[in-house]
Amino acid sequence: MPFKPLNWLMGLFSLDIGIDLGTANTLVNVKGKGIVINEPSVVAIEKRSRKPIAIGATAKEMVGRTPMNVQAVRPLRDGVISEFEITQAMLQYFIYKAHQQSIVPFPSPRVVVGIPSGATEVEKRAVYDAAMSAGAREIYLIEEPRAAALGAGLPVTDVRGTMVVDIGGGTTEVAVISMGGVVVSRSLRVAGDELDDDIIQYVRNKYNLYIGERMAEQIKQTIGSAYPLPSEKTMDIRGRNLVTGLPESIEVSSVEIRDALSSSIKVIIDTIKDALDEVPPEIGADLIETGICLAGGTSQIQGLAERLTDELHLRVWVAEDPMTCVARGAGMVLENLAQYAMMLSSVERSGA
């Protein structure tokens, strides 16, 4: 690649940023400043031209409320890019927003991006190309469970094994890590979005009530649970009655929603058990002491840690501020690229 003095000079003043490019939310960690952006991965576009008219929190407010000529889309599905140009526009928006207080009019940062551990080479290349097109001068890819383990403060470079389960919006990432490397991993495309769909289908089948994604997410966050609660809760939900076609409000309980979520949560538990079944005996002994760390926004479902502790017979706990673990881990990589070079994706290291 030819030397570009202007690009190099702009790089001197650009901020290094770590990005958790999530299906549900995008978080940006600026080196030396911490998390500066935490917004939904939603873009509102004009249907004919497909030009973005709103990105992030503003676009999320439009979901389910847009006029005929506007569509609110999520350009990532199951943790990977499904709409390349829209993802590029979203990344560019977040990169510029992170530089708002910088003196650089056209930022050209070094970027570390978290990707699912099960991403294919084509999917990795799509993330790389989107970030490059959005204005990055150097791009490093890191698998999300590794970044989550770093951000959660796990001793990933130790000989002793540790385990992290990162449950986001589109994927559940399971990894057992020792000496900075992944010993066993699983990537499952069942996570927060699937749980929202479970709630939508349950309410539709039981009450003939059609609810939107935003309402389903609100139900999940408010009364969703994976284990019996000390005091069960209820919630009024609103939607459209499929028989009358009229708006309707009903009350549902946390017991019902737990039943709705049970099948997907069981799939996640079975995937964790499957990974544990492949763990070497020495690391299995380590996990009895270190336990399992939960990260990602969906790990905050009430009673999930208790349910996993009961099923796996291991101590399971939720990381501090679990939604930001991947972004914080990406930031730690930026702080010391040489130390964590072995944890970066092979796509970047091969000179992509």
URPE-V329188 format. One record per backbone hydrogen bond with DSSP energy under -1.0 kcal/mol. NH is the residue of the N-H (numbers start at 1). CO is the residue of the C=O. Records with the same first field share a line. If there is no record, write none. Layout:
NH->CO / CO
This chain:
8->4
9->5
10->6
11->7
12->8
14->10
17->110
18->29
19->112
20->27
22->20 / 25
26->39
27->20
28->37
29->18
30->34
31->16
33->30
34->30
36->28
37->28
39->26
41->24
42->40
43->73
44->54
45->71
46->51
47->69
50->46
53->44
54->44
56->42
60->56
61->57
62->59
63->60
65->62
70->67
71->45
73->43
77->80
80->77
82->75
83->75
87->83
88->84
89->85
90->86
91->87
92->88
93->89
94->90
95->91
96->92
97->93
98->94
100->97
102->99
111->138
112->17
113->140
114->19
115->142
119->116
124->120
125->121
126->122
127->123
128->124
129->125
130->126
131->127
132->128
133->129
134->130
135->132
136->131
137->109
138->109
140->111
142->113
144->115
147->143
148->144
149->145
150->146
151->147
152->148
153->150
154->149
156->154
158->155
162->177
164->175
165->293
166->173
167->295
168->171
172->188
173->166
174->186
175->164
176->184
177->162
178->181
179->158
180->156
181->178
183->176
184->176
186->174
188->172
192->168
193->169
195->191
196->192
197->193
198->194
199->195
200->196
201->197
202->198
203->199
204->200
205->201
206->202
207->203
208->204
209->203
210->240
216->212
217->213
218->214
219->215
220->216
221->217
222->218
223->219
224->219
226->302
235->252
237->250
239->248
240->210
241->246
242->208
245->241
248->239
250->237
252->235
254->233
257->253
258->254
259->255
260->256
261->257
265->261
266->262
267->263
268->264
269->265
270->266
271->267
272->268
273->269
274->270
275->271
276->272
277->273
278->275
279->276
284->280
285->281
286->282
287->283
288->284
290->286
291->287
292->315
293->163
294->317
295->165
296->322
298->167
299->296
300->297
301->298
304->301
307->303
308->304
309->305
310->306
311->307
312->308
313->309
317->292
319->294
324->321
325->322
328->324
329->325
330->326
331->327
332->328
333->329
334->330
335->331
336->332
340->336
343->340
344->341
345->141
349->345
350->346
351->348
352->347
